[in-house]
Amino acid sequence: MRTDRPPSIPAKFPLLLHVQSLNTGWAAHCPVFAPDLLAYGQVRRLFRRSGGEIPGLFGFRAKLRLRGTSAKVRVFVGPLELFRSGIAWAENDSAAVELWDSLLSRSFDLRQSDESPRLQAPPPVPWMASFYSKRFQTLPLADALALAMFQRWLASVLLFRHLSHTAPLKTWGASFGPAS
């Protein structure tokens, strides 16, 4: 029987997640707590469909791709991409290194200036790195904060599933092809 209820909370929570803005070089270590039931269920449904409308944010949608122990997230408002993120949660995973390289090389119009710091190697796991478009800066503060919470929800659920060692992520029906 399938359920959206998370399994018991692993003892390793809360964790510190390395959060990095690849546009500016800003970095922080943020605590990640075990997801609540609502976040767990909503994120799980998004992964089953490889994306969709972001819960609580009308007009915003996400595209999600899983590969190995990493995930690529692209967030849009209408047809416009706001940001592209990667989340990795296991050491020595080639998919996480490929995701990092992809984020660095596919910055398209998201880089804010040629003076933006260039990072060569991914930080220690778990990490979440993002490129933000100039369009992101025009969002109302409430929407920007809600999107930041959405990113933390994703990271929380992915880390939780990895650490709980229950059902593997592929049971969610997510796409496992190369992240585009």
ZALONU-849848 format. One record per residue: residue in three letters; x, y, z of N, C-alpha, C, CB in turn; residue number from 0. Coordinates in steps of 0.02 Angstrom, whole numbers. Last residue first. Glycine has a CB too. Layout:
# ZALONU-849848
ATOM  residuo    n_px    n_py    n_pz   ca_px   ca_py   ca_pz    c_px    c_py    c_pz   cb_px   cb_py   cb_pz  num
ATOM      Ala       X       Y       Z       X       Y       Z       X       Y       Z       X       Y       Z  NUM
...
END
This chain:
# ZALONU-849848
ATOM  residuo    n_px    n_py    n_pz   ca_px   ca_py   ca_pz    c_px    c_py    c_pz   cb_px   cb_py   cb_pz  num
ATOM      Ser     899     889    -906     905     938    -960     898    1008    -935     853     926   -1014  179
ATOM      Ala     977     747    -844     941     809    -828     952     859    -883     964     837    -760  178
ATOM      Pro     955     590    -920     998     647    -907     957     709    -893    1045     659    -967  177
ATOM      Gly     822     499    -834     865     513    -890     911     571    -873     824     528    -953  176
ATOM      Phe     729     471    -738     799     458    -721     846     468    -779     806     388    -694  175
ATOM      Ser     583     543    -671     624     531    -730     696     521    -709     618     590    -780  174
ATOM      Ala     489     456    -544     525     514    -571     566     494    -631     570     546    -517  173
ATOM      Gly     416     366    -470     399     376    -540     434     434    -572     325     384    -548  172
ATOM      Trp     451     333    -344     408     392    -351     388     403    -423     443     453    -324  171
ATOM      Thr     542     236    -347     472     214    -337     425     273    -343     464     180    -270  170
ATOM      Lys     663     299    -351     634     281    -415     563     254    -407     677     229    -450  169
ATOM      Leu     703     318    -218     669     372    -252     636     350    -317     716     427    -266  168
ATOM      Pro     664     171    -118     709     211    -160     669     263    -198     748     166    -208  167
ATOM      Ala     596     166      45     584     158     -26     633     200     -66     511     177     -44  166
ATOM      Thr     718     191     161     658     151     149     650     144      73     594     184     181  165
ATOM      His     823     268     211     837     202     180     774     159     173     889     165     221  164
ATOM      Ser     828     392     265     782     345     296     790     274     268     710     368     286  163
ATOM      Leu     914     467     187     936     445     253     891     393     285     941     504     299  162
ATOM      His     837     491      71     903     459      67     923     429     134     955     509      42  161
ATOM      Arg     726     556     122     718     491      89     784     454      85     688     501      18  160
ATOM      Phe     790     673     173     752     629     217     745     559     186     683     658     232  159
ATOM      Leu     839     732      57     885     709     109     851     659     156     912     769     150  158
ATOM      Leu     715     759      -8     766     717     -39     816     689      12     803     756     -93  157
ATOM      Val     651     844      85     621     779      67     673     733      36     563     789      18  156
ATOM      Ser     743     953      90     724     916     151     696     847     133     672     956     190  155
ATOM      Ala     745     999     -41     806     973     -11     789     930      50     853    1030       9  154
ATOM      Leu     609    1041     -52     638     990     -96     699     958     -65     656    1020    -164  153
ATOM      Trp     605    1140      48     561    1080      52     590    1024      10     490    1098      28  152
ATOM      Arg     696    1232      -5     713    1198      58     669    1136      68     705    1246     118  151
ATOM      Gln     620    1274    -116     686    1242    -125     706    1203     -63     740    1296    -141  150
ATOM      Phe     510    1331     -48     500    1274     -92     566    1237    -104     470    1296    -159  149
ATOM      Met     573    1440      11     546    1387      53     534    1323      13     480    1410      86  148
ATOM      Ala     601    1512    -104     657    1489     -63     633    1433     -17     687    1548     -22  147
ATOM      Leu     470    1540    -143     511    1497    -185     572    1471    -148     534    1536    -248  146
ATOM      Ala     433    1626     -38     397    1562     -47     437    1515     -91     327    1574     -77  145
ATOM      Leu     520    1733     -64     527    1695      -2     491    1628      -6     499    1735      57  144
ATOM      Ala     467    1775    -187     537    1754    -183     549    1712    -120     585    1815    -183  143
ATOM      Asp     337    1812    -148     347    1758    -195     418    1731    -192     331    1781    -267  142
ATOM      Ala     366    1920     -60     329    1861     -35     338    1801     -82     254    1878     -28  141
ATOM      Leu     429    2013    -146     467    1981     -93     432    1918     -67     478    2029     -35  140
ATOM      Pro     391    1996    -320     374    2021    -253     411    1981    -200     297    2019    -241  139
ATOM      Leu     529    1990    -437     472    1958    -402     455    1996    -338     488    1885    -386  138
ATOM      Thr     642    2035    -494     583    2078    -501     521    2048    -466     567    2088    -575  137
ATOM      Gln     739    1940    -481     747    2000    -441     685    2045    -444     807    2039    -463  136
ATOM      Phe     705    1849    -579     694    1831    -510     696    1893    -465     746    1780    -486  135
ATOM      Arg     754    1906    -694     682    1907    -683     665    1891    -610     646    1858    -730  134
ATOM      Lys     885    1871    -694     869    1940    -676     795    1948    -664     893    1989    -732  133
ATOM      Ser     893    1707    -618     888    1753    -675     876    1824    -650     833    1731    -723  132
ATOM      Tyr    1011    1616    -524     949    1654    -525     950    1702    -584     940    1693    -458  131
ATOM      Phe    1071    1457    -495    1081    1517    -537    1013    1551    -539    1107    1499    -609  130
ATOM      Ser    1117    1363    -349    1068    1392    -394    1097    1450    -434    1008    1416    -355  129
ATOM      Ala    1141    1215    -253    1170    1272    -288    1120    1297    -340    1238    1254    -321  128
ATOM      Met    1152    1127    -110    1103    1152    -157    1133    1215    -188    1033    1167    -122  127
ATOM      Trp    1224     980     -35    1227    1048     -60    1168    1062    -105    1292    1060     -96  126
ATOM      Pro    1280     877     102    1231     894      52    1236     967      30    1160     879      78  125
ATOM      Val    1440     881      20    1369     864      21    1343     865      93    1355     796     -12  124
ATOM      Pro    1552    1019      -7    1536     954      24    1460     943      25    1564     951      97  123
ATOM      Pro    1537    1099    -171    1549    1099     -99    1536    1029     -70    1506    1151     -63  122
ATOM      Pro    1620    1064    -328    1561    1068    -286    1580    1069    -212    1513    1010    -300  121
ATOM      Ala    1741    1174    -401    1723    1109    -373    1661    1116    -330    1782    1080    -332  120
ATOM      Gln    1745    1307    -453    1767    1250    -493    1742    1183    -466    1841    1249    -496  119
ATOM      Leu    1663    1458    -476    1678    1404    -430    1694    1342    -471    1618    1390    -382  118
ATOM      Arg    1688    1621    -503    1685    1557    -538    1708    1502    -491    1729    1558    -604  117
ATOM      Pro    1593    1766    -462    1644    1716    -445    1634    1652    -485    1642    1701    -370  116
ATOM      Ser    1560    1890    -584    1534    1841    -537    1587    1788    -523    1469    1808    -565  115
ATOM      Glu    1601    1975    -681    1641    1975    -620    1615    1924    -569    1640    2044    -589  114
ATOM      Asp    1509    1974    -779    1570    1936    -792    1614    1932    -730    1609    1966    -850  113
ATOM      Ser    1348    1954    -702    1403    1994    -727    1462    1948    -740    1422    2051    -678  112
ATOM      Gln    1246    1864    -683    1231    1935    -675    1287    1979    -702    1218    1951    -603  111
ATOM      Arg    1190    1726    -776    1246    1759    -742    1233    1833    -740    1313    1743    -779  110
ATOM      Leu    1081    1685    -852    1072    1692    -780    1130    1725    -745    1061    1625    -750  109
ATOM      Asp    1078    1653    -984    1071    1724    -967    1066    1735    -892    1011    1753   -1001  108
ATOM      Phe    1175    1512    -958    1144    1552   -1011    1137    1624    -989    1076    1524   -1030  107
ATOM      Ser    1239    1419    -882    1212    1476    -847    1173    1522    -893    1268    1514    -814  106
ATOM      Arg    1295    1291    -899    1232    1310    -931    1201    1371    -899    1184    1253    -930  105
ATOM      Ser    1408    1267    -823    1416    1278    -894    1353    1303    -929    1439    1215    -927  104
ATOM      Leu    1364    1250    -691    1414    1300    -706    1417    1316    -780    1483    1276    -683  103
ATOM      Leu    1272    1145    -704    1250    1210    -678    1300    1265    -695    1240    1206    -602  102
ATOM      Ser    1358    1045    -752    1303    1069    -793    1278    1137    -770    1245    1018    -793  101
ATOM      Asp    1439    1025    -640    1469    1049    -702    1415    1078    -749    1506     992    -738  100
ATOM      Trp    1339     975    -552    1377    1036    -536    1407    1066    -600    1433    1021    -485   99
ATOM      Leu    1303     859    -622    1253     911    -610    1288     977    -595    1207     891    -552   98
ATOM      Glu    1422     786    -614    1397     807    -680    1345     862    -673    1366     747    -716   97
ATOM      Val    1424     766    -476    1478     805    -507    1456     829    -576    1542     762    -513   96
ATOM      Ala    1310     687    -463    1313     751    -428    1367     796    -458    1326     741    -353   95
ATOM      Ala    1345     575    -538    1288     615    -559    1289     683    -526    1222     578    -544   94
ATOM      Ser    1448     517    -465    1465     551    -527    1408     594    -552    1484     499    -580   93
ATOM      Asp    1472     533    -297    1422     515    -347    1436     553    -410    1350     529    -321   92
ATOM      Asn    1543     559    -177    1571     516    -229    1519     491    -279    1606     458    -199   91
ATOM      Glu    1409     579     -58    1479     586     -79    1494     540    -137    1527     571     -20   90
ATOM      Ala    1245     643     -84    1289     587     -68    1359     600     -96    1260     521     -96   89
ATOM      Trp    1158     746    -125    1157     724     -55    1200     663     -40    1087     709     -35   88
ATOM      Ala    1119     895    -212    1156     832    -209    1162     811    -136    1226     838    -243   87
ATOM      Ile    1028     994    -320    1032     970    -251    1068     903    -253     960     964    -218   86
ATOM      Gly    1025    1140    -419    1045    1070    -412    1049    1054    -338    1112    1056    -447   85
ATOM      Ser     919    1252    -511     955    1230    -451     975    1157    -457     912    1239    -389   84
ATOM      Arg     876    1398    -590     894    1328    -601     938    1308    -542     932    1318    -671   83
ATOM      Phe     745    1521    -605     809    1495    -581     815    1421    -596     816    1507    -506   82
ATOM      Leu     649    1564    -698     672    1608    -643     738    1586    -614     620    1610    -589   81
ATOM      Glu     599    1564    -865     636    1529    -813     662    1580    -762     694    1489    -844   80
ATOM      Leu     438    1596    -926     503    1624    -909     536    1585    -852     496    1697    -888   79
ATOM      Pro     307    1565    -954     359    1533    -995     430    1552    -975     348    1549   -1067   78
ATOM      Gly     253    1570    -787     232    1571    -857     286    1535    -898     221    1644    -883   77
ATOM      Val     396    1551    -707     333    1587    -699     310    1599    -771     340    1655    -657   76
ATOM      Phe     491    1406    -658     465    1452    -708     406    1491    -680     444    1414    -772   75
ATOM      Val     635    1317    -612     573    1350    -590     555    1405    -640     581    1379    -518   74
ATOM      Arg     711    1161    -608     704    1223    -646     636    1252    -628     710    1210    -724   73
ATOM      Val     824    1054    -532     760    1089    -524     762    1152    -567     744    1105    -449   72
ATOM      Lys     895     896    -516     898     961    -550     828     990    -548     925     954    -623   71
ATOM      Ala     972     797    -391     912     819    -426     925     886    -457     852     823    -377   70
ATOM      Ser    1062     647    -346    1057     719    -357     993     734    -395    1118     746    -396   69
ATOM      Thr    1107     516    -347    1090     548    -283    1091     624    -291    1138     526    -227   68
ATOM      Gly    1041     474    -500    1085     453    -446    1062     483    -381    1158     474    -461   67
ATOM      Arg     935     600    -540     986     556    -569    1034     538    -514    1023     590    -630   66
ATOM      Leu     781     680    -575     825     644    -528     875     603    -567     784     599    -481   65
ATOM      Arg     709     834    -611     742     774    -639     787     745    -585     782     791    -703   64
ATOM      Leu     571     943    -630     617     907    -586     645     846    -622     582     886    -521   63
ATOM      Lys     507    1102    -648     525    1041    -684     579    1008    -643     550    1055    -759   62
ATOM      Ala     374    1199    -580     442    1172    -575     448    1112    -621     459    1152    -503   61
ATOM      Arg     286    1355    -587     291    1283    -596     364    1262    -595     257    1260    -662   60
ATOM      Phe     168    1478    -543     238    1456    -539     239    1380    -548     272    1477    -471   59
ATOM      Gly      33    1502    -539      70    1526    -597     143    1505    -597      66    1599    -600   58
ATOM      Phe      22    1509    -364     -14    1507    -427      29    1537    -483     -80    1545    -421   57
ATOM      Leu      86    1426    -245     110    1481    -287      78    1477    -357     188    1478    -294   56
ATOM      Gly      42    1313    -178      35    1378    -145      59    1437    -185      71    1376     -82   55
ATOM      Pro     153    1203    -258      98    1211    -210      99    1280    -176     102    1157    -157   54
ATOM      Ile     189    1233    -424     217    1234    -357     161    1247    -307     274    1288    -350   53
ATOM      Glu     139    1124    -553     129    1186    -517     156    1180    -446      54    1206    -516   52
ATOM      Gly     274    1013    -606     205    1036    -604     201    1102    -567     160     985    -571   51
ATOM      Gly     374     861    -607     362     932    -604     288     949    -600     392     966    -664   50
ATOM      Ser     370     725    -621     430     761    -645     418     836    -649     451     734    -714   49
ATOM      Arg     270     663    -553     252     693    -618     311     727    -651     196     742    -609   48
ATOM      Arg     335     625    -437     300     574    -477     285     599    -547     234     554    -442   47
ATOM      Phe     377     748    -388     426     702    -417     393     647    -458     469     672    -362   46
ATOM      Leu     255     801    -343     292     835    -396     342     788    -429     327     897    -369   45
ATOM      Arg     225     710    -240     182     713    -300     217     749    -357     116     749    -283   44
ATOM      Arg     329     743    -151     325     676    -180     282     675    -243     298     626    -128   43
ATOM      Val     292     871    -115     353     861    -153     352     793    -186     415     869    -108   42
ATOM      Gln     173     843     -44     172     887    -102     234     877    -145     167     959     -80   41
ATOM      Gly     215     756      61     166     734      11     167     777     -52      97     736      41   40
ATOM      Tyr     308     839     130     327     773     104     280     751      48     327     721     161   39
ATOM      Ala     231     948     170     287     957     123     305     891      90     347     987     159   38
ATOM      Leu     140     879     257     117     918     200     172     926     148      91     986     223   37
ATOM      Leu     224     823     356     184     780     314     160     817     251     124     754     352   36
ATOM      Asp     386     904     357     320     889     386     279     850     335     284     955     407   35
ATOM      Pro     553     838     348     495     870     318     431     854     356     487     850     246   34
ATOM      Ala     681     876     464     639     825     433     576     858     407     623     768     484   33
ATOM      Phe     776    1023     421     740     981     468     701     929     431     694    1023     514   32
ATOM      Val     925    1096     394     870    1062     360     840    1014     409     895    1025     294   31
ATOM      Pro    1010    1250     415     984    1188     444     927    1161     403     962    1199     517   30
ATOM      Cys    1133    1306     301    1066    1313     328    1043    1247     358    1016    1337     273   29
ATOM      His    1271    1394     268    1251    1328     291    1185    1337     327    1306    1296     339   28
ATOM      Ala    1299    1489     118    1280    1484     189    1268    1410     205    1217    1526     205   27
ATOM      Ala    1359    1607      -2    1353    1539      24    1334    1541      98    1419    1499      14   26
ATOM      Trp    1378    1697    -152    1350    1694     -84    1341    1622     -64    1282    1732     -80   25
ATOM      Gly    1413    1701    -283    1461    1670    -238    1436    1667    -167    1526    1706    -241   24
ATOM      Thr    1324    1747    -377    1360    1796    -336    1414    1766    -292    1311    1832    -293   23
ATOM      Asn    1277    1639    -451    1282    1705    -481    1331    1749    -443    1213    1739    -484   22
ATOM      Leu    1265    1531    -369    1321    1530    -416    1327    1596    -454    1311    1473    -465   21
ATOM      Ser    1238    1522    -204    1215    1558    -263    1274    1562    -311    1188    1631    -245   20
ATOM      Gln    1218    1380    -103    1265    1421    -141    1228    1456    -198    1324    1377    -168   19
ATOM      Val    1212    1295      49    1172    1330      -2    1218    1381     -36    1109    1365      29   18
ATOM      His    1231    1148     129    1271    1202     100    1230    1232      43    1342    1175      74   17
ATOM      Leu    1139    1104     268    1139    1103     195    1182    1162     171    1067    1107     165   16
ATOM      Leu    1149    1009     409    1168    1072     380    1175    1063     305    1235    1099     411   15
ATOM      Leu    1006     926     482    1070     926     446    1087     997     427    1066     881     383   14
ATOM      Pro     923     874     634     931     917     575    1002     912     546     915     989     593   13
ATOM      Phe     941     704     577     911     770     568     915     808     633     838     764     544   12
ATOM      Lys     987     577     606    1036     626     582    1007     695     571    1066     601     517   11
ATOM      Ala     890     485     638     921     521     694     968     577     670     960     473     737   10
ATOM      Pro     747     494     530     815     470     545     847     514     598     858     469     482    9
ATOM      Ile     579     470     571     632     521     559     700     492     578     617     585     600    8
ATOM      Ser     484     346     483     510     377     544     570     421     529     529     323     596    7
ATOM      Pro     415     398     322     435     349     373     463     384     434     488     300     344    6
ATOM      Pro     278     507     278     349     492     282     363     437     334     389     554     300    5
ATOM      Arg     138     468     181     163     480     249     237     462     252     122     438     301    4
ATOM      Asp      81     434      67     123     494      64     151     510     133      83     554      38    3
ATOM      Thr      84     261      21      61     315      65     108     375      56      59     293     138    2
ATOM      Arg      31     108     -47      70     170     -52      40     222      -7      72     195    -124    1
ATOM      Met      42     -59       0       0       0       0      44      62       0     -48       0      60    0
END
